[in-house]
Amino acid sequence: MSESEVTFSVGMTCSGCSGAIERILKKLDGVVEINCDIDKKEVVVKFDKAKVTPQDMHDKMKKWAESAGKELGPVPEAA
């Protein structure tokens, strides 16, 4: 497994937001670990880059952000 990490900027305001993000990302094959920080408005994801890309994750979160009226930053570079 080729594990990588990426940090998304997400306009989360409550535990409901972070819970929704976690549920969305857990459905993607290759997502290993998700850490949401509501105070920093960041979602750090460890993932298998052979199975999923930051763009894949961003696309899924974008649908949620638009329906929830939340901001979502651009697709970040994986570390």
C-alpha positions in Angstrom: 0.0 0.0 0.0 1.3 3.4 -0.9 -0.1 5.6 1.9 -0.3 9.4 1.6 -1.9 12.2 3.6 -3.9 15.3 2.5 -5.4 18.2 4.3 -8.7 19.7 3.1 -10.1 23.1 4.1 -13.8 22.6 4.9 -16.2 25.0 6.4 -17.4 22.7 9.2 -19.3 24.4 12.0 -20.4 21.5 14.2 -20.1 17.8 15.0 -22.9 17.1 12.5 -20.7 18.6 9.7 -17.6 16.5 10.7 -19.8 13.4 11.1 -21.2 13.9 7.6 -17.7 14.3 6.1 -16.5 11.2 7.8 -19.4 9.1 6.5 -18.9 10.4 3.0 -15.1 9.7 2.9 -15.4 6.3 4.6 -17.4 5.1 1.6 -14.4 5.6 -0.7 -12.1 2.6 -1.1 -8.6 3.5 -0.1 -9.4 6.0 2.7 -7.5 4.7 5.7 -8.0 7.4 8.4 -10.0 10.6 8.7 -9.4 13.4 11.3 -11.8 16.3 11.4 -10.8 19.5 13.3 -13.8 21.8 13.6 -11.8 24.6 15.2 -9.2 24.7 12.4 -11.9 23.8 9.7 -9.6 21.1 8.4 -10.0 17.5 7.4 -6.8 15.4 7.3 -7.1 12.1 5.4 -4.7 9.3 5.2 -5.3 7.2 2.1 -3.9 4.6 -0.3 -3.0 6.7 -3.4 -3.2 3.6 -5.6 -7.0 3.4 -4.9 -8.2 7.0 -4.4 -7.1 10.5 -5.2 -7.5 13.9 -3.4 -9.7 14.9 -6.4 -12.0 11.9 -5.8 -12.4 12.9 -2.1 -12.9 16.6 -3.0 -15.6 15.7 -5.5 -17.5 13.8 -2.9 -17.2 16.5 -0.3 -18.1 19.2 -2.8 -21.6 17.7 -3.2 -22.1 17.8 0.5 -20.7 21.3 0.8 -23.0 22.7 -1.9 -26.1 21.1 -0.4 -25.2 22.2 3.2 -24.2 25.7 2.2 -20.6 25.2 3.4 -17.3 26.3 1.9 -14.8 23.9 0.6 -11.3 24.9 -0.4 -9.5 23.8 -3.6 -8.0 20.3 -4.1 -4.8 20.2 -2.0 -1.6 18.5 -2.9 -1.0 15.1 -1.2 2.0 14.8 1.1 
